[in-house]
């Protein structure tokens, strides 16, 4: 007889729990939809940021290449100026030795 009295109590508890959760289900669905919307927004922002990072990297690479080109141009100009200045720096011929007096 004891089994017969326990079973209805357990069934009543199970139905009570389901009824209590039934009210929470709408709140959970609403929260779930909000979270899905947030995930979508964050995914879009993430994609936008990845695009910005890629653009920034490309711009940085271009600036780096421009800087390297400018450096090479300046080095070539310096070398050219040094070559032009070299003949002017060449020492004059030493005067001929004067014979010593006897």
C-alpha positions in Angstrom: 0.0 0.0 0.0 2.8 2.3 0.6 3.8 2.2 -3.1 0.4 3.5 -4.1 0.6 6.6 -1.9 4.2 7.5 -2.9 3.5 7.4 -6.6 0.7 10.0 -6.6 2.9 12.3 -4.5 5.7 12.0 -6.9 3.4 12.6 -9.9 2.0 15.7 -8.2 5.5 17.0 -7.5 6.5 16.4 -11.1 3.5 18.2 -12.4 4.0 21.1 -10.0 7.6 21.5 -11.1 6.5 21.5 -14.8 3.9 24.1 -14.0 6.4 26.3 -12.2 8.8 26.0 -15.1 6.1 26.7 -17.6 5.9 30.3 -16.4 9.6 30.6 -16.6 9.7 29.2 -20.1 8.4 32.5 -21.6 11.1 34.5 -19.8 13.7 32.0 -21.0 12.5 32.3 -24.6 12.6 36.0 -24.4 16.1 36.1 -22.9 17.2 33.5 -25.5 15.9 35.7 -28.4 17.7 38.7 -26.9 20.9 36.8 -26.6 20.6 35.6 -30.2 20.2 39.2 -31.3 23.3 40.2 -29.3 25.3 37.4 -30.9 24.2 38.5 -34.3 25.2 42.1 -33.5 28.6 41.0 -32.1 29.3 38.8 -35.1 28.6 41.8 -37.4 30.9 44.0 -35.3 33.6 41.4 -35.3 33.5 41.1 -39.1 33.6 44.9 -39.4 36.6 45.0 -37.0 38.4 42.3 -39.0 38.0 44.4 -42.1 39.4 47.5 -40.4 42.4 45.5 -39.1 43.0 44.1 -42.6 42.8 47.7 -44.1 45.1 49.0 -41.4 47.7 46.3 -42.0 47.6 47.0 -45.8 48.0 50.7 -45.1 50.9 50.1 -42.7 52.6 47.8 -45.3 52.2 50.6 -48.0 53.7 53.2 -45.7 56.6 50.9 -44.8 57.3 50.3 -48.5 57.1 54.0 -49.2 59.5 54.7 -46.4 61.9 52.1 -47.7 61.8 53.6 -51.2 62.4 57.1 -49.8 65.4 55.8 -47.8 66.9 54.2 -50.9 66.4 57.5 -52.8 68.1 59.5 -50.1 71.0 57.0 -49.8 71.5 57.2 -53.6 71.5 61.1 -53.4 74.0 61.0 -50.6 76.3 58.7 -52.5 76.0 60.9 -55.6 76.9 64.0 -53.6 79.8 62.2 -51.9 81.2 61.2 -55.3 80.8 64.8 -56.6 82.5 66.2 -53.5 85.4 63.7 -53.6 87.4 65.4 -56.4 87.2 68.7 -54.6 88.6 67.1 -51.5 91.6 65.5 -53.4 94.8 67.0 -52.1 96.8 69.1 -54.5 100.0 67.7 -55.9 102.9 68.1 -53.6 105.4 70.7 -54.8 108.5 69.4 -56.5 111.4 68.9 -54.2 113.8 71.7 -54.3 117.4 70.5 -54.6 119.3 71.1 -51.4 121.9 73.8 -51.4 125.5 72.6 -51.3 
